[in-house]
Amino acid sequence: MQSRRKFLQSLSTSSLGLIAFAPTAVAGSPGVTEEPSRFSFPLCDGWSFRLDPTASMQPQAANDGQPWEQVQVPHTWQSLGRSPEYSGVAWYRFDLMAPDSWKSLHVRAEFEAVTHTAHVFLNGRPIGEHIGKGYTAFTLDLSPALRFGESNLLMVRVDNRPGDRMLPRNKSYDWADDGGIIRPVNLLITPQVYVERVEIDATPKLEDGSAEVRIRALVKNTTSKAQRIELQTDLRREGTVDGAVTAPTGSQIVAAHSEQLVEIGPAVIRSASLWHFDSPNLYRASLRLRSALGDHMLIETFGIRRFEIRGTAFYLNGEKVSLIGLERMAGSHPELGMAESLDWIRSNHEDMKKLNCVFTRVHWAQDRRVLDFCDRHGILMQEEVPAWGWESFNKTSDDVQEALEQNGLEQLREMIARDRNHPCIVTWGLCNEVDGKNARSRQFAHTISDEARRLDPSRLQTYASATLGSDPGADMAGDFDFISTNEYYGSWAPGGLPEVKAHIDRIRKAFPAKPIVVSEYGWCECQPEILPGDDNRVDIVNSHTEVFREFPEVAGAIYFDYNDYRTLVGDKGAGAMRQRVHGVVDLYGRPKPSFAALRLQSSPVERLLVQKTGNGEYKLDLSVRKQLPGYTLRGYIVRWVVYGYDDLPMEGRINILPVLEPGSSHSVTTSFQDAAVKRIVVDVMRSTGFSAATAEFLEEVAMT
């Protein structure tokens, strides 16, 4: 509370000539800009919370004298030690002091996610709502209801009960139903004319190494008079001082109480540094809006890359790639739930990088801190509208179908508006396992697809189908850019490797001109007849992945999943630990033996062997996979660490590897000064600092 008072006190005494606001800035976020965002303030401390089983609609009823609990936001009431079984209404409140200096400014509150429905009040007055959209961000204008020079009561009514006209629909989905303000809340303070958001399209010209950048800035004028504005944009690679490209925009008039989309560019970046999962180069666009009401500066991060389909293959920046990775189910730490901390997000995704994940998908719009990590450390992502399960569009009436489509469109628009500048996102997922042969499902998917094409024509689209096992040509999976199939033979579905082969063969014959992605495969201990044992998961990781490699049309595979996950339909555990045992780590992130198996199968290095030569040197033989994953290794190094005295690291070497194509081999020979070698650990390291493969040499074993 004291830090909040100091911040607000500083606002009332500071000069407000330049408002600097970075929309992705959250304190400690991997995506935060280096310059402080003076007037974007995270509201994490100082919240009070209470459950409301009466489901009252008015804030006066919530302030009935019953006790409130002091909490931090993000927050969910369904984590360990709280009320994991409660589904219904709860209230949050926050006392906000508004200095007199804010009278000439525009004040908003950004909620990054409230599950599933929020009604927001300021000083008892309703100021906005966000209904049935639990994973997308929304921003509300506080200015009209603020009382300047005094404290203001901000209250949020949260309802996590599912519904028949929202997505995910009813209880058809398979993840945690945690209610609360599950992601950060930010106070946004700008001039009354400001840039709300920007859309950046950065297109590389592979033939000459340049890139063309086009920007659209959404400018809002909240005053009752037309305002003249000027916009200037500065583009530069992150971490550099020189080489900025400036894209000025002439003077324009923005009408009173209106918004205007302002086109900026095109600007050309010569010798552009492309974004790749092994070289995640980022650029920053700094926009300065000038008006008579003050300057507003907005900083947005973007990357330059091209992800496309040619024939039955994916190409990244003109090079063929076959991709492998795994999916993470957010909200699975029992003590955090959906209100995940930055440390937990980082820890999980660092694990995914250790698992050689370069390609992932998610069932719902993600926390922007997840996307920031993937941008900065190199993970391609498919982000999806949360239409999940065959019940979603099963026998829907016309009015329910229309409501679901409208809800899906709203979630899609909010997801794309916030996330389209993230280079990690390469495809939009339209829905998952909604019965691809159902006419209503197809109607929904095409409605979503058409809008996604309009809003963001540069990205691919797909539908993850579970109904390609028979008559795949009749499935709507074939209507979109590539085929996604969820494959669970031996676990959810009866069968083994022959059925896996037949399944992939049917799909490639039904859609001979399209790439195939195995969008899920794995081992779930979710049925009574399936006995526990991670050895089954190891077998699936090894055997199914090898089958996929037999088919050149399989351009990607995503293992499901990283973690045992909390879910409202969990068949194991209770309360905050109700879960499905599906992952290569448990709820607390503890690795299972299958973790090591998945790391090996997902590595671009197929073979890594260290041997001692006759003259006392050590030789490393390395071969690169051709398929799944299959991509060119650039900027990789070999790191040798020698363990000697008391099994401590005594010596080391670094060898820079040449560019290695898929299917190629390479050898490295070196020697060491320390004669007392006990063991040597060799890692093939990506340029991002993560190990892609590890080999160990034991001197005692070699001597015997």
N, C-alpha and C positions, 0 to 999 in steps of 0.2 A: 504493500500500500504506500509506503514511504517513497519508493522509487517512482510510482505513478504520480504522486503529488509533486515531486521535484520536476518531473517531465512537464506536467501541465503548468507549473509555475514558470518554467523556462519559456513555454510558448507565449505566455502573457507579456514577457519582457523582451523577447527576441525580435530582430528585424525580420520582416516578412516580404522583403523585396523579391526573393527567389524561393519558390517552393520546389523542393526536390522530392520526387516520389517514384520509387521503383516498385511496380505492382507485384513482383515476385519476391519482394524482400520480406523475409521473416527472420528474426534474430537467430543467428546460428545456422541458417539454412545454407546448404551447399550452393544454392543458386543466388545468394544475396550479392549485390554489387559491393565493391570495395568502398565506395563513398557511402557515408551514412545517409539513410533516408529519413531526414529530420522530421518529416510530417506524415510518415506512415508508422504508426505505433501499434505493436501487438498488444492486445488486451488479454493477457493470460492470467494475471493475478487480480484478486479482488472480487471474484464472482461468488455468489451464494446460490444454493441449489436446494430444491426439495421436490419430492414426488407428490403427485396430486391424483390419488385414486378417484376423486370425484370428477375429474376431467373438466374442470371449470374452464370457461372460455374467456373470462375477464380477469385482468391482473388484480383487481380489487379483492376478488375471492381468494386469490393465492396469498395475499397479504392479510391473512386472517389471524395473525398472532401465533401460528404454529412455527416451530423452530426451523431455521434454515442452516444448512451446512456450508462451511467455507470450502470452496474447491478452486482448482486451477482449470483453465480451458486450454487445450482440448480436454474433454471429460465425457465419460459414459458411466451410467449407473449400473451397467450389467457386467462389470469386471469383478474379479475376486475380492471378497470382503465387502461388497456393496449389495446390490439387489439384482442378481443375474436373471432371476425368473420373472421380473416385473416387465410387463409390456403395457404401455399406456402413455399417460400424460405426465410431464414433469415441467418445472419452471426454473429458469435461471434469472438472476438479476445482478445488475452492476450499477454502482453510483459513479456517474461521470460529471466531473466538474468542467464547466464550459467557460473559459475566461472571456472577458468582454472583447478581447482582441479577435475573437472568432467571428464577430458580427459581420465583418467584411469578407469572410471566407466561406467556403463550401465544405460541409462536414458530412462524411458518410461512414457507415460501418460495413465492412466486408466480412461475411461469414463464409468460410471456405467449405464447410459442409455441416448440415444439421440433419440428423436422421429421425424420421423420414420427412416430417412436416414441421414447419416453424411459423408461428405468428409472433410478430415483434411489436412491442409497445414502447413508447417513450413518454414518460410523465403521464401514464395512463391512456395515452392516445395511440390508436393503432397506426403504424407507419409502414407496414408491409407484411407480406406472407410469402412462403415458398412451400408449395404443397406437393407432396408425393415425389420429391426429387432429392433423395437423401445423400447424393454423392457429388453434386455439382455446387459451385459457388454462386452466391448472390450478394448484391450490394444494395443497401437502403440509404436513402437520404434522411439525415437527422436534422438538418438545418431548420426546417419549418417548425419543428416541435421543441427545439432547444430553448432553454432559459439561460441567458448569458449572465455570467457573474455569479452563478449559483450551481448547486448540485442537481443533476438530472438522473432520474431513475429509468434505466434501460432494462426491459424485461422481455424474456424470450420463452414462449410456450412451445414445448417440444412434444411431439407425439410420434412414437415409433411403431404404432400399429400398422400392419400392412393393409392394403385395400384392393378392391376388385377393379379399380380404374387407374392404377398406377403400376409402374415397373420398378422392381420386380413385383409381379402380381400375386396378391395374397401371400401364401407361404410356399410358393412354388420353388423358391431359390435355396441354394445350398451353401450358405455362409452365415456368419454371425449377424443377428438382428439388433445389434447394440444401438440403443437410443442415446441421444445427447447431442451436445455441440462437439462433434467428434474431431473437428479440425480447427486450426487457429481462427481467431477473430482479430481483425485489424481495423484501427481507426484511421481513416483517410482524410487528410485536411489539405485542401487545394484552394487556389483562387476560384472565383465564381465562373470563370471560363477556364476549362482544363481539358487535357487529353484523357479520355476514359480508358482507351486501349488502342493497341496498334496491331495490324495484320502485316506480317512480313513474308514475302515470297522471294527466296534467294535461289536463283537458278544457275547452276554451273554450266559453263560452256567448255565441255571437256576437250574440244579440239584445240583451244588456245590457252586454256588454264585460267580464264577469267570467270567472273560471275556477275550476273545482273540482279540487282536488288530493287524490288518495288515495295513500297510501304503505303498502307492506308491507315490514316489516323482518324479515330472517331473523336471529334471535338464537340464538347457540350458547352452551351451558354445557358446558365441558370438564371440570368438576370432578365429584367423586363425591357431591356433595350438591346438593339442590335449592336454587336461588338466587332471591331476590326482586329484581326489576328494575323500574325506572321509565324511560320513554322520553319525551323532549321534543324536538319538532321545530320549527325556526325556518325559515321560508321568506321569501326576499327576492330582489329583482332584483339581479343581479351589479352591483357597482360602486356600490351605494347603501348608506347607513347607516340611513336611516329607512324606515318602511313595512313592517316585518317582520310576518308573520302567524305566530302560534304555534299549534301543534297538539299539546296535551299528551296523554299516554296514561297511564292509571291504572296502579297497581302490579299486577304479574303475577308468577306463579311459573313458573320454567323448571326442568323436572325435570333430575336429574343425567344427565350424558352424553347430552344430547339437544339438538335444535334446535326452535325454535318460530317460526312466522310471526306477527308482531304487526301488527295493522291499526292504522293511524294516519289520522285524519281521518274524514270529508272536511273540508278546510280551504278557505275561499273567498278568492280573491284578487280584490279589486275593481279595476276599471280595469286589467286585465291587459295587459301588453305582449307581443304575439304574436310567435312565431318565424316568420320568412319568409326566403327566400334573399337578399332585399335588405334585410332588417332582422332579423338573427339575434340577437334578444334572448334572453338566458339568465337563468335563476333558479338559486338555490342552496338546497338543503335541508341544513341542519345538524342532525344527530341527535346527541343526547347520551344515552347509556345510563348509568344510575347503578345500581351494585350495591355490596355490601359489599366486593367485591374491587377496586374502583376504577372510575373513570369512563372511558368510551370515547366519543370523538367522531368521527363520520364525516361527511364533506361530499361531497355528490353534486350534479352539475350537471344541469339539465334545461331543456327549453323547452316552451312552450305553443303548440300549433298543431293544426289539423285538416286532414288530407289525405284526400280522399274522391273517390268517383266519382259523378257524376250523369249518367245517360244514357251518352253516348259521350265524356265529357269529364272531366278532372281539375279538382278545385276545392281551392284552398289558402286556408284561413280564409274560406271562403264566396265566393271570387272564382275565376272560371274562368281556368285557366292552360293553355297548351300549352308544352311544355318541350323544351329541346334541350341536349345536352351531349356528353360523350365518356367513354370508359373508359380508365383507366390500368392498365397491367400492372406490378405491383410487382416488385421484385427485378431490375430490368434494368440498373442501373449495374454495369458489369463489375467494378469494384473494391469494390463493396459487396454485390452480390447481394441476397438476401432479408434480410440483416442491415442494413437501411437506417438511415441516420442521420436525426436530426430535421431537420437542415438540408436534406438531399436531399428528404425528404417535403414540407417546406414549399415548397422551390423548385418541385417538380413541380406541386403544387396551386396555387401562385400562378400558374404558367403556365396551368393549367386555368381559373382565374378570368379571366386575360387573354383566354382563348379563349371567354369568355362562357358557360362551363359552369355550369348550374344543376341539372343532373340527370346522375347517373352510375350505373353498376352495376359490380360486381366479382364475380369468379368464386369467391372464397373469403373467409372471415372476415378482416377487415383489422386491421392494427396499430391500437391504440386512438389513437395519435397522428394517424393519418389521420382517424379519426372526430372527434377533437377539432378538427382544422382545419376540417372540413366543418361542424361545429356552430357554430364561431365566425365563419366567413367566408361561410357560406351556400351549401352544395351539397347538394341532395337526393340520397339514395343508396338503391340496391337492393343489399342484401348477401345473399350466396347460400351455400348448402351446396355444397361442391365436387364435385358429381356432374356430370361433364363428358364428353361424347362418346358416340357411338352404341354403343361397345363396353361401356359401363358395365353394361347390363342385357341384353346380347345372349345369348340362350340360357342364362340362368343356371339352375343346379340349385336345388332348393328350399332347401338348406342355405346355398348361397352367397347367394341372394337374401335370406334371413333375416339373414345376417351383414351384408350391405350395408345393409339397412334399419336394423338395430340401430346400425351405425356412423354412418349418416346422422342417426338420431335423437339420438345422443349429441353429435354435432357441432352439430346444431341447438340442442339444449338449452343447451350451453355458450355458443354464440354469442348466443342470446337472453338468457341470464342475465347476460352481461357487457355487452351492447350495447343492451338494450331502452330505456334511459333517454336515448339519444342522439336528439335531435329531428331530426337530419339523415336518419336512416333512416326511410323512409316505406313500404317494401315489402320483403318477404322473397322472395328468389328460390329456387325449389325445386330446380331443376337446369337444365342447359344442353345443348341439342342431343343428348339421349339417345334420340332416335327417338320422337317423340310418338305414333306409331301402334303401338308395341310394348306389349303387355299388361303385361309385367314393369315397363317404365318407368312406365306409368300406375299400377301397384300401388305402386311406390316413392313417386311424387310425391304420391299421396293419403295414404299413411302419414305423410309429412313434413307435408303440409298440415294434416291433422287435429291433429297435435301442435302445430304453430305456432298454429293457431286456439285451442287450449286454453291455451297459454302466453301468447299475445299477440293477443287478438282485435281489437285496434284497428288493426293494420296490414294493408295489402293483400298479396296473394300473386299470383305469376305464374310461368310456365314459359317460358323462351326457346327457341323451336322453330326448327329448320332444315328441317322437313318439312311446311311449309304450302304448298309449291309446287303440290301437286295434292291434290284432295279434302280441303281444309282442315277441313271439318266433322267428319272422322273423327279429327282430331288432338286430343290431350289439352290443347293450349293453350287450348281453349275451356272447360275445366273450372274455370278459376280466375277471378280478379277482372277481369283485362284480358288482352288478347292481346299476346304478345311474339313478334316475328318477326325472325330474322336474315336479312338480305337482301344477297346478294353478286353480283347480276347484273353481268356484265362483268368479273368477277375470278375468284372461285371457281366461279361458275356461268356458263354461256354466256348471251349475250343483251345487251340494252341497255335504253334507256328504255321502249320498248313493253312489254318483259317486266316491268319494275318496276311500271308502271301496272297491267298485268293482274294481277300478284301482289297488290297492295294491294286492287284491286277484288274479287278472289275472296275475300279475307279479310273485307272489310267486308260482303259479301253473306252469307257463311257465319255471321258473328257480328254481326248488325245492332244488337244492344243493348249492345255492349261497346266500350270504347276500344281503340285499336291503338297499340302502341309499337313502332317499328322499333328493336329492342334491339341490333342491330349492323348497320352498313353501312360500306363502305370499299373500299380497294384494297390487295390484298396481292400482293407480288412473290414469291409462294411456289410458283409452278408453272413448270416449265422453259419453257413457251411464252410466258410473260409477260415482256416486256422491261422493263428498269429505266427509271425516269423518274417523277419526282414530278409531272410535268404530268398524268399519268393520275389521280393522287390528287386534284389540284385539280379535274379534270373531274368526278370522282365526287362530291366535296364540293358542287360547284355544281349539277350536273344532277340528282342523285338527291334532294337536299334540296328542290329546286324541285318535283319530282314529288310528294313527300310533302305539300307545301303545297296541292296540288289536292284533297286529301281531308280534309274536316273531322273525320272519324273518327280521324285520326292525331293522338293527343294528346301524343305524345312521340317523340323520335328521339335515339339515342345513337350517335355516330360511333365506329367501332373502327379505330384507337385513337390515344391520345396519343403513345405511344412505340414505336419499334422495340423488340422485346422479346426477352430471353433466354428460351430454351425448350429443353427436352430433345429436341424434334423439329425444331429449327431447320434450315432448308435453306441458310442463309448463315452465313459465319463459322465459327470453330472455338474449341474450348475454352470459356473463360469468355465468349467473344463469339459463341457459336453462337446464332443469332437468326432471327427473321422480320422482314422489312422491311415494316412495316405502318403506321408512325406518321407524325405530322406533326413529330416531333423524332427525333433519333437516340438511340443508347444513352446518350450523355453529355448529352442534353437540348438539343442544338443544333437550332434551328428550321430547317425546310425551307420552301420557298415555300407549301406547302399549309397551313402554320400560319396565314398571313395570310388565306388563302381561308376556312378554317374559322372564324376569328374574325369575319369579315364575315358569313358565313351564319348564325352563331349569335347575332349581336347583335340585341337587341330594337329597335334603331334601323335602319330600312330605308334611310333617305336622310339624309345630312348634308352640307350644301353651304354654303360660305362665299363671299360675294360682296362687292365694294366698291360702295357706292352712290355716286350723283352728288355728294352733299355731303360726301364723305370719311369716312362712317361704314362700318361693316362689318355685314353682315346674315348671320345663320345661319338656314337653313331646315332643319327637322328633321321627319321623319315616322317614326311608330312602326309596327312590323310588326303585322299582324293575326293571323298564324298562324306557329307554329314558328320562333322562339318568339313567343308572344303572351301578354302579361301587362301589368298596369297598372304604370306607372313612378311610383314615389313616392320622394320624398327625393332625386331626381337633381339634379345641378347641371351647368352648363356652365362649363368652365375654359378661358379664353383665355390663351395665352402668346405674347407678341410678341418676335420675334427681330430685333435690329437690328445695332448696332455689332459688327463681327467675328463676326456670326451668333451672338451671345450673347443670353440672355433679358434683356430690358430692361424689360418691363412686363407686367402681367397683369390679368385681370378674373375675377370669379366671378358667375355669374347663377344664381339659384335657379329651377328649372323648376317649373311647376305640375304637378298630378297629370295624367298623360297616359294615356288609355285606349288599348288596342290599336286600331290603324287611324287614330289621330288625328295631327294635324300642329301644329307650333308654330314661331314665328319669334322670334329675339332680335336686337336691333340695339344696337351699342355703338360707342364711339369711343375713341381713344387719344391721349395727350399726345405720345408720341414720333413725330416726323414721319418718322424714318428707318426705316420698317418694311421689312424684307426678306422676312419670312415670318411667318405666324401659324399656330400649332398649336392646334386646338380639340378638347377631349375632353368627351364626355358621361360624367360620373362617377356611379357608383352610390354609395349611402350607405355601402357597405362600403369605399370608397376605390379600387375597381378601375375602370378605364376600360371603358365598354361600346362606345364608337365614337370614332373619331378622324378629323378632317378637317384638311387643310393648305391654306393659301392662300399663294401665291407672288406677291409684288408685281410682280416682273419679268414673269411670265407674264401677269398681269392688264393690265399696261401695253402689252404687245404685242397 
